[in-house]
Amino acid sequence: MKEAYDFTKGLRGVVPGPHRIWIANPTLSKTIVPIGQYYQKQSTLTKAEIEIVTNLINARWLSAYASYEHEIIGEEQGHLDPEKVQRLIAGLPVSFDDAREEIVYQVAYALVQPRPVSRGLYEKAKERIGDAGLVDVAVLIGWFTMVSMTLATFDVPADADSHGLDQ
């Protein structure tokens, strides 16, 4: 577990939220942590777009801890309007002036329902965010579903300490 902890800390600088739980399975932890790191540093999606998807998924799976954390992150790091983030979490309709943010929202919203992505929506998304962007949205939905399920399994409350284990 120490090796998985050190690996995560080396990539992320901290061992936050679900990463604390994943270190109980070091082999799996060392496999999945780089995916989260990819979204932190290399994704084709902007931080705002990532937080739109993240807040939709966390709300879909009723993840109190992740919703609490990403409401703040969406506003502070994603620079999203607080009311829009609140609407994402509440499952209320929202729209974005930025065309990329709007298409990312529409694709993620359709998949969260769950509903198919229509051909027309797919074509618009492909035009605005490309195939790589569509892959990023789809995998991010899977990633945060995994995060939410981990937190639900271990019943992590909204007010849990969110920073690394510096022991």
Phi and psi in radians as a Rosetta constraint file:
Dihedral C 1 N 2 CA 2 C 2 CIRCULARHARMONIC -1.077 0.35
Dihedral N 2 CA 2 C 2 N 3 CIRCULARHARMONIC -0.705 0.35
Dihedral C 2 N 3 CA 3 C 3 CIRCULARHARMONIC -1.097 0.35
Dihedral N 3 CA 3 C 3 N 4 CIRCULARHARMONIC -0.743 0.35
Dihedral C 3 N 4 CA 4 C 4 CIRCULARHARMONIC -1.155 0.35
Dihedral N 4 CA 4 C 4 N 5 CIRCULARHARMONIC -0.700 0.35
Dihedral C 4 N 5 CA 5 C 5 CIRCULARHARMONIC -1.047 0.35
Dihedral N 5 CA 5 C 5 N 6 CIRCULARHARMONIC -0.878 0.35
Dihedral C 5 N 6 CA 6 C 6 CIRCULARHARMONIC -1.090 0.35
Dihedral N 6 CA 6 C 6 N 7 CIRCULARHARMONIC -0.682 0.35
Dihedral C 6 N 7 CA 7 C 7 CIRCULARHARMONIC -1.072 0.35
Dihedral N 7 CA 7 C 7 N 8 CIRCULARHARMONIC -0.839 0.35
Dihedral C 7 N 8 CA 8 C 8 CIRCULARHARMONIC -1.110 0.35
Dihedral N 8 CA 8 C 8 N 9 CIRCULARHARMONIC -0.813 0.35
Dihedral C 8 N 9 CA 9 C 9 CIRCULARHARMONIC -1.071 0.35
Dihedral N 9 CA 9 C 9 N 10 CIRCULARHARMONIC -0.657 0.35
Dihedral C 9 N 10 CA 10 C 10 CIRCULARHARMONIC -1.133 0.35
Dihedral N 10 CA 10 C 10 N 11 CIRCULARHARMONIC -0.667 0.35
Dihedral C 10 N 11 CA 11 C 11 CIRCULARHARMONIC -1.379 0.35
Dihedral N 11 CA 11 C 11 N 12 CIRCULARHARMONIC -0.712 0.35
Dihedral C 11 N 12 CA 12 C 12 CIRCULARHARMONIC -1.850 0.35
Dihedral N 12 CA 12 C 12 N 13 CIRCULARHARMONIC -0.308 0.35
Dihedral C 12 N 13 CA 13 C 13 CIRCULARHARMONIC 1.543 0.35
Dihedral N 13 CA 13 C 13 N 14 CIRCULARHARMONIC -0.404 0.35
Dihedral C 13 N 14 CA 14 C 14 CIRCULARHARMONIC -2.489 0.35
Dihedral N 14 CA 14 C 14 N 15 CIRCULARHARMONIC 2.980 0.35
Dihedral C 14 N 15 CA 15 C 15 CIRCULARHARMONIC -2.106 0.35
Dihedral N 15 CA 15 C 15 N 16 CIRCULARHARMONIC 1.456 0.35
Dihedral C 15 N 16 CA 16 C 16 CIRCULARHARMONIC -1.496 0.35
Dihedral N 16 CA 16 C 16 N 17 CIRCULARHARMONIC 2.862 0.35
Dihedral C 16 N 17 CA 17 C 17 CIRCULARHARMONIC 0.480 0.35
Dihedral N 17 CA 17 C 17 N 18 CIRCULARHARMONIC -1.988 0.35
Dihedral C 17 N 18 CA 18 C 18 CIRCULARHARMONIC -1.153 0.35
Dihedral N 18 CA 18 C 18 N 19 CIRCULARHARMONIC -0.380 0.35
Dihedral C 18 N 19 CA 19 C 19 CIRCULARHARMONIC -1.068 0.35
Dihedral N 19 CA 19 C 19 N 20 CIRCULARHARMONIC -0.567 0.35
Dihedral C 19 N 20 CA 20 C 20 CIRCULARHARMONIC -1.077 0.35
Dihedral N 20 CA 20 C 20 N 21 CIRCULARHARMONIC -0.626 0.35
Dihedral C 20 N 21 CA 21 C 21 CIRCULARHARMONIC -1.349 0.35
Dihedral N 21 CA 21 C 21 N 22 CIRCULARHARMONIC -0.747 0.35
Dihedral C 21 N 22 CA 22 C 22 CIRCULARHARMONIC -1.086 0.35
Dihedral N 22 CA 22 C 22 N 23 CIRCULARHARMONIC -0.454 0.35
Dihedral C 22 N 23 CA 23 C 23 CIRCULARHARMONIC -1.136 0.35
Dihedral N 23 CA 23 C 23 N 24 CIRCULARHARMONIC -0.242 0.35
Dihedral C 23 N 24 CA 24 C 24 CIRCULARHARMONIC -1.156 0.35
Dihedral N 24 CA 24 C 24 N 25 CIRCULARHARMONIC -0.335 0.35
Dihedral C 24 N 25 CA 25 C 25 CIRCULARHARMONIC -2.148 0.35
Dihedral N 25 CA 25 C 25 N 26 CIRCULARHARMONIC 1.435 0.35
Dihedral C 25 N 26 CA 26 C 26 CIRCULARHARMONIC -0.965 0.35
Dihedral N 26 CA 26 C 26 N 27 CIRCULARHARMONIC -0.690 0.35
Dihedral C 26 N 27 CA 27 C 27 CIRCULARHARMONIC -1.129 0.35
Dihedral N 27 CA 27 C 27 N 28 CIRCULARHARMONIC -0.813 0.35
Dihedral C 27 N 28 CA 28 C 28 CIRCULARHARMONIC -1.135 0.35
Dihedral N 28 CA 28 C 28 N 29 CIRCULARHARMONIC -0.762 0.35
Dihedral C 28 N 29 CA 29 C 29 CIRCULARHARMONIC -0.974 0.35
Dihedral N 29 CA 29 C 29 N 30 CIRCULARHARMONIC -0.818 0.35
Dihedral C 29 N 30 CA 30 C 30 CIRCULARHARMONIC -1.202 0.35
Dihedral N 30 CA 30 C 30 N 31 CIRCULARHARMONIC -0.296 0.35
Dihedral C 30 N 31 CA 31 C 31 CIRCULARHARMONIC -1.494 0.35
Dihedral N 31 CA 31 C 31 N 32 CIRCULARHARMONIC -0.710 0.35
Dihedral C 31 N 32 CA 32 C 32 CIRCULARHARMONIC -1.590 0.35
Dihedral N 32 CA 32 C 32 N 33 CIRCULARHARMONIC -0.444 0.35
Dihedral C 32 N 33 CA 33 C 33 CIRCULARHARMONIC -1.001 0.35
Dihedral N 33 CA 33 C 33 N 34 CIRCULARHARMONIC -0.702 0.35
Dihedral C 33 N 34 CA 34 C 34 CIRCULARHARMONIC -1.067 0.35
Dihedral N 34 CA 34 C 34 N 35 CIRCULARHARMONIC -0.447 0.35
Dihedral C 34 N 35 CA 35 C 35 CIRCULARHARMONIC -1.148 0.35
Dihedral N 35 CA 35 C 35 N 36 CIRCULARHARMONIC -0.817 0.35
Dihedral C 35 N 36 CA 36 C 36 CIRCULARHARMONIC -1.068 0.35
Dihedral N 36 CA 36 C 36 N 37 CIRCULARHARMONIC -0.679 0.35
Dihedral C 36 N 37 CA 37 C 37 CIRCULARHARMONIC -1.114 0.35
Dihedral N 37 CA 37 C 37 N 38 CIRCULARHARMONIC -0.665 0.35
Dihedral C 37 N 38 CA 38 C 38 CIRCULARHARMONIC -0.971 0.35
Dihedral N 38 CA 38 C 38 N 39 CIRCULARHARMONIC -0.812 0.35
Dihedral C 38 N 39 CA 39 C 39 CIRCULARHARMONIC -1.193 0.35
Dihedral N 39 CA 39 C 39 N 40 CIRCULARHARMONIC -0.430 0.35
Dihedral C 39 N 40 CA 40 C 40 CIRCULARHARMONIC -1.303 0.35
Dihedral N 40 CA 40 C 40 N 41 CIRCULARHARMONIC -0.590 0.35
Dihedral C 40 N 41 CA 41 C 41 CIRCULARHARMONIC -2.168 0.35
Dihedral N 41 CA 41 C 41 N 42 CIRCULARHARMONIC -0.444 0.35
Dihedral C 41 N 42 CA 42 C 42 CIRCULARHARMONIC -2.226 0.35
Dihedral N 42 CA 42 C 42 N 43 CIRCULARHARMONIC -0.093 0.35
Dihedral C 42 N 43 CA 43 C 43 CIRCULARHARMONIC -1.038 0.35
Dihedral N 43 CA 43 C 43 N 44 CIRCULARHARMONIC 2.653 0.35
Dihedral C 43 N 44 CA 44 C 44 CIRCULARHARMONIC -1.314 0.35
Dihedral N 44 CA 44 C 44 N 45 CIRCULARHARMONIC -0.206 0.35
Dihedral C 44 N 45 CA 45 C 45 CIRCULARHARMONIC -1.544 0.35
Dihedral N 45 CA 45 C 45 N 46 CIRCULARHARMONIC 2.551 0.35
Dihedral C 45 N 46 CA 46 C 46 CIRCULARHARMONIC -1.296 0.35
Dihedral N 46 CA 46 C 46 N 47 CIRCULARHARMONIC 2.920 0.35
Dihedral C 46 N 47 CA 47 C 47 CIRCULARHARMONIC -1.075 0.35
Dihedral N 47 CA 47 C 47 N 48 CIRCULARHARMONIC -0.672 0.35
Dihedral C 47 N 48 CA 48 C 48 CIRCULARHARMONIC -1.083 0.35
Dihedral N 48 CA 48 C 48 N 49 CIRCULARHARMONIC -0.783 0.35
Dihedral C 48 N 49 CA 49 C 49 CIRCULARHARMONIC -1.123 0.35
Dihedral N 49 CA 49 C 49 N 50 CIRCULARHARMONIC -0.708 0.35
Dihedral C 49 N 50 CA 50 C 50 CIRCULARHARMONIC -1.067 0.35
Dihedral N 50 CA 50 C 50 N 51 CIRCULARHARMONIC -0.750 0.35
Dihedral C 50 N 51 CA 51 C 51 CIRCULARHARMONIC -1.251 0.35
Dihedral N 51 CA 51 C 51 N 52 CIRCULARHARMONIC -0.501 0.35
Dihedral C 51 N 52 CA 52 C 52 CIRCULARHARMONIC -1.078 0.35
Dihedral N 52 CA 52 C 52 N 53 CIRCULARHARMONIC -0.881 0.35
Dihedral C 52 N 53 CA 53 C 53 CIRCULARHARMONIC -1.124 0.35
Dihedral N 53 CA 53 C 53 N 54 CIRCULARHARMONIC -0.811 0.35
Dihedral C 53 N 54 CA 54 C 54 CIRCULARHARMONIC -1.027 0.35
Dihedral N 54 CA 54 C 54 N 55 CIRCULARHARMONIC -0.813 0.35
Dihedral C 54 N 55 CA 55 C 55 CIRCULARHARMONIC -1.169 0.35
Dihedral N 55 CA 55 C 55 N 56 CIRCULARHARMONIC -0.618 0.35
Dihedral C 55 N 56 CA 56 C 56 CIRCULARHARMONIC -1.088 0.35
Dihedral N 56 CA 56 C 56 N 57 CIRCULARHARMONIC -0.802 0.35
Dihedral C 56 N 57 CA 57 C 57 CIRCULARHARMONIC -1.197 0.35
Dihedral N 57 CA 57 C 57 N 58 CIRCULARHARMONIC -0.797 0.35
Dihedral C 57 N 58 CA 58 C 58 CIRCULARHARMONIC -1.022 0.35
Dihedral N 58 CA 58 C 58 N 59 CIRCULARHARMONIC -0.707 0.35
Dihedral C 58 N 59 CA 59 C 59 CIRCULARHARMONIC -1.194 0.35
Dihedral N 59 CA 59 C 59 N 60 CIRCULARHARMONIC -0.706 0.35
Dihedral C 59 N 60 CA 60 C 60 CIRCULARHARMONIC -1.014 0.35
Dihedral N 60 CA 60 C 60 N 61 CIRCULARHARMONIC -0.694 0.35
Dihedral C 60 N 61 CA 61 C 61 CIRCULARHARMONIC -1.710 0.35
Dihedral N 61 CA 61 C 61 N 62 CIRCULARHARMONIC 0.215 0.35
Dihedral C 61 N 62 CA 62 C 62 CIRCULARHARMONIC 0.956 0.35
Dihedral N 62 CA 62 C 62 N 63 CIRCULARHARMONIC 0.721 0.35
Dihedral C 62 N 63 CA 63 C 63 CIRCULARHARMONIC -1.516 0.35
Dihedral N 63 CA 63 C 63 N 64 CIRCULARHARMONIC 1.702 0.35
Dihedral C 63 N 64 CA 64 C 64 CIRCULARHARMONIC -1.057 0.35
Dihedral N 64 CA 64 C 64 N 65 CIRCULARHARMONIC -0.852 0.35
Dihedral C 64 N 65 CA 65 C 65 CIRCULARHARMONIC -1.076 0.35
Dihedral N 65 CA 65 C 65 N 66 CIRCULARHARMONIC -0.881 0.35
Dihedral C 65 N 66 CA 66 C 66 CIRCULARHARMONIC -1.166 0.35
Dihedral N 66 CA 66 C 66 N 67 CIRCULARHARMONIC -0.644 0.35
Dihedral C 66 N 67 CA 67 C 67 CIRCULARHARMONIC -1.115 0.35
Dihedral N 67 CA 67 C 67 N 68 CIRCULARHARMONIC -0.769 0.35
Dihedral C 67 N 68 CA 68 C 68 CIRCULARHARMONIC -1.041 0.35
Dihedral N 68 CA 68 C 68 N 69 CIRCULARHARMONIC -0.872 0.35
Dihedral C 68 N 69 CA 69 C 69 CIRCULARHARMONIC -1.107 0.35
Dihedral N 69 CA 69 C 69 N 70 CIRCULARHARMONIC -0.788 0.35
Dihedral C 69 N 70 CA 70 C 70 CIRCULARHARMONIC -1.443 0.35
Dihedral N 70 CA 70 C 70 N 71 CIRCULARHARMONIC -0.251 0.35
Dihedral C 70 N 71 CA 71 C 71 CIRCULARHARMONIC -1.117 0.35
Dihedral N 71 CA 71 C 71 N 72 CIRCULARHARMONIC -0.800 0.35
Dihedral C 71 N 72 CA 72 C 72 CIRCULARHARMONIC -1.152 0.35
Dihedral N 72 CA 72 C 72 N 73 CIRCULARHARMONIC -0.838 0.35
Dihedral C 72 N 73 CA 73 C 73 CIRCULARHARMONIC -1.087 0.35
Dihedral N 73 CA 73 C 73 N 74 CIRCULARHARMONIC -0.738 0.35
Dihedral C 73 N 74 CA 74 C 74 CIRCULARHARMONIC -1.030 0.35
Dihedral N 74 CA 74 C 74 N 75 CIRCULARHARMONIC -0.700 0.35
Dihedral C 74 N 75 CA 75 C 75 CIRCULARHARMONIC -1.334 0.35
Dihedral N 75 CA 75 C 75 N 76 CIRCULARHARMONIC -0.845 0.35
Dihedral C 75 N 76 CA 76 C 76 CIRCULARHARMONIC -1.390 0.35
Dihedral N 76 CA 76 C 76 N 77 CIRCULARHARMONIC -0.787 0.35
Dihedral C 76 N 77 CA 77 C 77 CIRCULARHARMONIC -1.678 0.35
Dihedral N 77 CA 77 C 77 N 78 CIRCULARHARMONIC -0.596 0.35
Dihedral C 77 N 78 CA 78 C 78 CIRCULARHARMONIC -1.492 0.35
Dihedral N 78 CA 78 C 78 N 79 CIRCULARHARMONIC -0.207 0.35
Dihedral C 78 N 79 CA 79 C 79 CIRCULARHARMONIC 0.986 0.35
Dihedral N 79 CA 79 C 79 N 80 CIRCULARHARMONIC 0.624 0.35
Dihedral C 79 N 80 CA 80 C 80 CIRCULARHARMONIC -1.515 0.35
Dihedral N 80 CA 80 C 80 N 81 CIRCULARHARMONIC 2.559 0.35
Dihedral C 80 N 81 CA 81 C 81 CIRCULARHARMONIC -1.036 0.35
Dihedral N 81 CA 81 C 81 N 82 CIRCULARHARMONIC 2.248 0.35
Dihedral C 81 N 82 CA 82 C 82 CIRCULARHARMONIC -0.948 0.35
Dihedral N 82 CA 82 C 82 N 83 CIRCULARHARMONIC -0.669 0.35
Dihedral C 82 N 83 CA 83 C 83 CIRCULARHARMONIC -1.131 0.35
Dihedral N 83 CA 83 C 83 N 84 CIRCULARHARMONIC -0.649 0.35
Dihedral C 83 N 84 CA 84 C 84 CIRCULARHARMONIC -1.167 0.35
Dihedral N 84 CA 84 C 84 N 85 CIRCULARHARMONIC -0.709 0.35
Dihedral C 84 N 85 CA 85 C 85 CIRCULARHARMONIC -1.116 0.35
Dihedral N 85 CA 85 C 85 N 86 CIRCULARHARMONIC -0.748 0.35
Dihedral C 85 N 86 CA 86 C 86 CIRCULARHARMONIC -1.073 0.35
Dihedral N 86 CA 86 C 86 N 87 CIRCULARHARMONIC -0.676 0.35
Dihedral C 86 N 87 CA 87 C 87 CIRCULARHARMONIC -1.178 0.35
Dihedral N 87 CA 87 C 87 N 88 CIRCULARHARMONIC -0.685 0.35
Dihedral C 87 N 88 CA 88 C 88 CIRCULARHARMONIC -1.018 0.35
Dihedral N 88 CA 88 C 88 N 89 CIRCULARHARMONIC -0.838 0.35
Dihedral C 88 N 89 CA 89 C 89 CIRCULARHARMONIC -1.155 0.35
Dihedral N 89 CA 89 C 89 N 90 CIRCULARHARMONIC -0.629 0.35
Dihedral C 89 N 90 CA 90 C 90 CIRCULARHARMONIC -1.393 0.35
Dihedral N 90 CA 90 C 90 N 91 CIRCULARHARMONIC -0.137 0.35
Dihedral C 90 N 91 CA 91 C 91 CIRCULARHARMONIC 1.350 0.35
Dihedral N 91 CA 91 C 91 N 92 CIRCULARHARMONIC 0.336 0.35
Dihedral C 91 N 92 CA 92 C 92 CIRCULARHARMONIC -1.574 0.35
Dihedral N 92 CA 92 C 92 N 93 CIRCULARHARMONIC 2.669 0.35
Dihedral C 92 N 93 CA 93 C 93 CIRCULARHARMONIC -1.056 0.35
Dihedral N 93 CA 93 C 93 N 94 CIRCULARHARMONIC 2.535 0.35
Dihedral C 93 N 94 CA 94 C 94 CIRCULARHARMONIC -2.585 0.35
Dihedral N 94 CA 94 C 94 N 95 CIRCULARHARMONIC 2.715 0.35
Dihedral C 94 N 95 CA 95 C 95 CIRCULARHARMONIC -2.379 0.35
Dihedral N 95 CA 95 C 95 N 96 CIRCULARHARMONIC 2.753 0.35
Dihedral C 95 N 96 CA 96 C 96 CIRCULARHARMONIC -2.186 0.35
Dihedral N 96 CA 96 C 96 N 97 CIRCULARHARMONIC 2.411 0.35
Dihedral C 96 N 97 CA 97 C 97 CIRCULARHARMONIC -1.216 0.35
Dihedral N 97 CA 97 C 97 N 98 CIRCULARHARMONIC -0.587 0.35
Dihedral C 97 N 98 CA 98 C 98 CIRCULARHARMONIC -1.269 0.35
Dihedral N 98 CA 98 C 98 N 99 CIRCULARHARMONIC 2.197 0.35
Dihedral C 98 N 99 CA 99 C 99 CIRCULARHARMONIC -1.067 0.35
Dihedral N 99 CA 99 C 99 N 100 CIRCULARHARMONIC -0.684 0.35
Dihedral C 99 N 100 CA 100 C 100 CIRCULARHARMONIC -1.161 0.35
Dihedral N 100 CA 100 C 100 N 101 CIRCULARHARMONIC -0.822 0.35
Dihedral C 100 N 101 CA 101 C 101 CIRCULARHARMONIC -1.045 0.35
Dihedral N 101 CA 101 C 101 N 102 CIRCULARHARMONIC -0.708 0.35
Dihedral C 101 N 102 CA 102 C 102 CIRCULARHARMONIC -1.127 0.35
Dihedral N 102 CA 102 C 102 N 103 CIRCULARHARMONIC -0.753 0.35
Dihedral C 102 N 103 CA 103 C 103 CIRCULARHARMONIC -1.248 0.35
Dihedral N 103 CA 103 C 103 N 104 CIRCULARHARMONIC -0.644 0.35
Dihedral C 103 N 104 CA 104 C 104 CIRCULARHARMONIC -1.071 0.35
Dihedral N 104 CA 104 C 104 N 105 CIRCULARHARMONIC -0.780 0.35
Dihedral C 104 N 105 CA 105 C 105 CIRCULARHARMONIC -1.047 0.35
Dihedral N 105 CA 105 C 105 N 106 CIRCULARHARMONIC -0.828 0.35
Dihedral C 105 N 106 CA 106 C 106 CIRCULARHARMONIC -1.094 0.35
Dihedral N 106 CA 106 C 106 N 107 CIRCULARHARMONIC -0.740 0.35
Dihedral C 106 N 107 CA 107 C 107 CIRCULARHARMONIC -1.143 0.35
Dihedral N 107 CA 107 C 107 N 108 CIRCULARHARMONIC -0.858 0.35
Dihedral C 107 N 108 CA 108 C 108 CIRCULARHARMONIC -1.103 0.35
Dihedral N 108 CA 108 C 108 N 109 CIRCULARHARMONIC -0.730 0.35
Dihedral C 108 N 109 CA 109 C 109 CIRCULARHARMONIC -1.046 0.35
Dihedral N 109 CA 109 C 109 N 110 CIRCULARHARMONIC -0.784 0.35
Dihedral C 109 N 110 CA 110 C 110 CIRCULARHARMONIC -1.058 0.35
Dihedral N 110 CA 110 C 110 N 111 CIRCULARHARMONIC -0.765 0.35
Dihedral C 110 N 111 CA 111 C 111 CIRCULARHARMONIC -1.265 0.35
Dihedral N 111 CA 111 C 111 N 112 CIRCULARHARMONIC -0.513 0.35
Dihedral C 111 N 112 CA 112 C 112 CIRCULARHARMONIC -1.277 0.35
Dihedral N 112 CA 112 C 112 N 113 CIRCULARHARMONIC -0.428 0.35
Dihedral C 112 N 113 CA 113 C 113 CIRCULARHARMONIC -1.069 0.35
Dihedral N 113 CA 113 C 113 N 114 CIRCULARHARMONIC -0.688 0.35
Dihedral C 113 N 114 CA 114 C 114 CIRCULARHARMONIC -1.441 0.35
Dihedral N 114 CA 114 C 114 N 115 CIRCULARHARMONIC 2.370 0.35
Dihedral C 114 N 115 CA 115 C 115 CIRCULARHARMONIC -2.432 0.35
Dihedral N 115 CA 115 C 115 N 116 CIRCULARHARMONIC 2.709 0.35
Dihedral C 115 N 116 CA 116 C 116 CIRCULARHARMONIC -1.275 0.35
Dihedral N 116 CA 116 C 116 N 117 CIRCULARHARMONIC 2.705 0.35
Dihedral C 116 N 117 CA 117 C 117 CIRCULARHARMONIC -1.462 0.35
Dihedral N 117 CA 117 C 117 N 118 CIRCULARHARMONIC 2.077 0.35
Dihedral C 117 N 118 CA 118 C 118 CIRCULARHARMONIC -1.133 0.35
Dihedral N 118 CA 118 C 118 N 119 CIRCULARHARMONIC 2.791 0.35
Dihedral C 118 N 119 CA 119 C 119 CIRCULARHARMONIC -1.044 0.35
Dihedral N 119 CA 119 C 119 N 120 CIRCULARHARMONIC -0.753 0.35
Dihedral C 119 N 120 CA 120 C 120 CIRCULARHARMONIC -1.068 0.35
Dihedral N 120 CA 120 C 120 N 121 CIRCULARHARMONIC -0.775 0.35
Dihedral C 120 N 121 CA 121 C 121 CIRCULARHARMONIC -1.133 0.35
Dihedral N 121 CA 121 C 121 N 122 CIRCULARHARMONIC -0.734 0.35
Dihedral C 121 N 122 CA 122 C 122 CIRCULARHARMONIC -1.007 0.35
Dihedral N 122 CA 122 C 122 N 123 CIRCULARHARMONIC -0.815 0.35
Dihedral C 122 N 123 CA 123 C 123 CIRCULARHARMONIC -1.092 0.35
Dihedral N 123 CA 123 C 123 N 124 CIRCULARHARMONIC -0.746 0.35
Dihedral C 123 N 124 CA 124 C 124 CIRCULARHARMONIC -1.092 0.35
Dihedral N 124 CA 124 C 124 N 125 CIRCULARHARMONIC -0.764 0.35
Dihedral C 124 N 125 CA 125 C 125 CIRCULARHARMONIC -1.133 0.35
Dihedral N 125 CA 125 C 125 N 126 CIRCULARHARMONIC -0.745 0.35
Dihedral C 125 N 126 CA 126 C 126 CIRCULARHARMONIC -1.068 0.35
Dihedral N 126 CA 126 C 126 N 127 CIRCULARHARMONIC -0.685 0.35
Dihedral C 126 N 127 CA 127 C 127 CIRCULARHARMONIC -1.178 0.35
Dihedral N 127 CA 127 C 127 N 128 CIRCULARHARMONIC -0.690 0.35
Dihedral C 127 N 128 CA 128 C 128 CIRCULARHARMONIC -1.523 0.35
Dihedral N 128 CA 128 C 128 N 129 CIRCULARHARMONIC -0.655 0.35
Dihedral C 128 N 129 CA 129 C 129 CIRCULARHARMONIC -2.113 0.35
Dihedral N 129 CA 129 C 129 N 130 CIRCULARHARMONIC -0.087 0.35
Dihedral C 129 N 130 CA 130 C 130 CIRCULARHARMONIC 1.292 0.35
Dihedral N 130 CA 130 C 130 N 131 CIRCULARHARMONIC 3.019 0.35
Dihedral C 130 N 131 CA 131 C 131 CIRCULARHARMONIC -1.085 0.35
Dihedral N 131 CA 131 C 131 N 132 CIRCULARHARMONIC -0.722 0.35
Dihedral C 131 N 132 CA 132 C 132 CIRCULARHARMONIC -1.090 0.35
Dihedral N 132 CA 132 C 132 N 133 CIRCULARHARMONIC -0.694 0.35
Dihedral C 132 N 133 CA 133 C 133 CIRCULARHARMONIC -1.140 0.35
Dihedral N 133 CA 133 C 133 N 134 CIRCULARHARMONIC -0.708 0.35
Dihedral C 133 N 134 CA 134 C 134 CIRCULARHARMONIC -1.106 0.35
Dihedral N 134 CA 134 C 134 N 135 CIRCULARHARMONIC -0.731 0.35
Dihedral C 134 N 135 CA 135 C 135 CIRCULARHARMONIC -1.091 0.35
Dihedral N 135 CA 135 C 135 N 136 CIRCULARHARMONIC -0.760 0.35
Dihedral C 135 N 136 CA 136 C 136 CIRCULARHARMONIC -1.022 0.35
Dihedral N 136 CA 136 C 136 N 137 CIRCULARHARMONIC -0.762 0.35
Dihedral C 136 N 137 CA 137 C 137 CIRCULARHARMONIC -1.095 0.35
Dihedral N 137 CA 137 C 137 N 138 CIRCULARHARMONIC -0.847 0.35
Dihedral C 137 N 138 CA 138 C 138 CIRCULARHARMONIC -1.064 0.35
Dihedral N 138 CA 138 C 138 N 139 CIRCULARHARMONIC -0.797 0.35
Dihedral C 138 N 139 CA 139 C 139 CIRCULARHARMONIC -1.248 0.35
Dihedral N 139 CA 139 C 139 N 140 CIRCULARHARMONIC -0.619 0.35
Dihedral C 139 N 140 CA 140 C 140 CIRCULARHARMONIC -1.080 0.35
Dihedral N 140 CA 140 C 140 N 141 CIRCULARHARMONIC -0.670 0.35
Dihedral C 140 N 141 CA 141 C 141 CIRCULARHARMONIC -1.054 0.35
Dihedral N 141 CA 141 C 141 N 142 CIRCULARHARMONIC -0.792 0.35
Dihedral C 141 N 142 CA 142 C 142 CIRCULARHARMONIC -1.115 0.35
Dihedral N 142 CA 142 C 142 N 143 CIRCULARHARMONIC -0.736 0.35
Dihedral C 142 N 143 CA 143 C 143 CIRCULARHARMONIC -1.035 0.35
Dihedral N 143 CA 143 C 143 N 144 CIRCULARHARMONIC -0.895 0.35
Dihedral C 143 N 144 CA 144 C 144 CIRCULARHARMONIC -1.319 0.35
Dihedral N 144 CA 144 C 144 N 145 CIRCULARHARMONIC -0.332 0.35
Dihedral C 144 N 145 CA 145 C 145 CIRCULARHARMONIC -1.162 0.35
Dihedral N 145 CA 145 C 145 N 146 CIRCULARHARMONIC -0.747 0.35
Dihedral C 145 N 146 CA 146 C 146 CIRCULARHARMONIC -1.078 0.35
Dihedral N 146 CA 146 C 146 N 147 CIRCULARHARMONIC -0.775 0.35
Dihedral C 146 N 147 CA 147 C 147 CIRCULARHARMONIC -1.023 0.35
Dihedral N 147 CA 147 C 147 N 148 CIRCULARHARMONIC -0.874 0.35
Dihedral C 147 N 148 CA 148 C 148 CIRCULARHARMONIC -1.083 0.35
Dihedral N 148 CA 148 C 148 N 149 CIRCULARHARMONIC -0.707 0.35
Dihedral C 148 N 149 CA 149 C 149 CIRCULARHARMONIC -1.179 0.35
Dihedral N 149 CA 149 C 149 N 150 CIRCULARHARMONIC -0.639 0.35
Dihedral C 149 N 150 CA 150 C 150 CIRCULARHARMONIC -1.091 0.35
Dihedral N 150 CA 150 C 150 N 151 CIRCULARHARMONIC -0.843 0.35
Dihedral C 150 N 151 CA 151 C 151 CIRCULARHARMONIC -1.128 0.35
Dihedral N 151 CA 151 C 151 N 152 CIRCULARHARMONIC -0.649 0.35
Dihedral C 151 N 152 CA 152 C 152 CIRCULARHARMONIC -1.183 0.35
Dihedral N 152 CA 152 C 152 N 153 CIRCULARHARMONIC -0.720 0.35
Dihedral C 152 N 153 CA 153 C 153 CIRCULARHARMONIC -1.039 0.35
Dihedral N 153 CA 153 C 153 N 154 CIRCULARHARMONIC -0.695 0.35
Dihedral C 153 N 154 CA 154 C 154 CIRCULARHARMONIC -1.692 0.35
Dihedral N 154 CA 154 C 154 N 155 CIRCULARHARMONIC 0.169 0.35
Dihedral C 154 N 155 CA 155 C 155 CIRCULARHARMONIC 0.855 0.35
Dihedral N 155 CA 155 C 155 N 156 CIRCULARHARMONIC 0.895 0.35
Dihedral C 155 N 156 CA 156 C 156 CIRCULARHARMONIC -1.347 0.35
Dihedral N 156 CA 156 C 156 N 157 CIRCULARHARMONIC 2.091 0.35
Dihedral C 156 N 157 CA 157 C 157 CIRCULARHARMONIC -1.321 0.35
Dihedral N 157 CA 157 C 157 N 158 CIRCULARHARMONIC 2.839 0.35
Dihedral C 157 N 158 CA 158 C 158 CIRCULARHARMONIC -1.009 0.35
Dihedral N 158 CA 158 C 158 N 159 CIRCULARHARMONIC -0.594 0.35
Dihedral C 158 N 159 CA 159 C 159 CIRCULARHARMONIC -1.668 0.35
Dihedral N 159 CA 159 C 159 N 160 CIRCULARHARMONIC 0.339 0.35
Dihedral C 159 N 160 CA 160 C 160 CIRCULARHARMONIC -1.129 0.35
Dihedral N 160 CA 160 C 160 N 161 CIRCULARHARMONIC 2.617 0.35
Dihedral C 160 N 161 CA 161 C 161 CIRCULARHARMONIC -1.074 0.35
Dihedral N 161 CA 161 C 161 N 162 CIRCULARHARMONIC 2.250 0.35
Dihedral C 161 N 162 CA 162 C 162 CIRCULARHARMONIC -1.733 0.35
Dihedral N 162 CA 162 C 162 N 163 CIRCULARHARMONIC 0.040 0.35
Dihedral C 162 N 163 CA 163 C 163 CIRCULARHARMONIC -1.905 0.35
Dihedral N 163 CA 163 C 163 N 164 CIRCULARHARMONIC 3.073 0.35
Dihedral C 163 N 164 CA 164 C 164 CIRCULARHARMONIC -1.116 0.35
Dihedral N 164 CA 164 C 164 N 165 CIRCULARHARMONIC 2.844 0.35
Dihedral C 164 N 165 CA 165 C 165 CIRCULARHARMONIC -1.591 0.35
Dihedral N 165 CA 165 C 165 N 166 CIRCULARHARMONIC 1.744 0.35
Dihedral C 165 N 166 CA 166 C 166 CIRCULARHARMONIC -1.710 0.35
Dihedral N 166 CA 166 C 166 N 167 CIRCULARHARMONIC 0.948 0.35
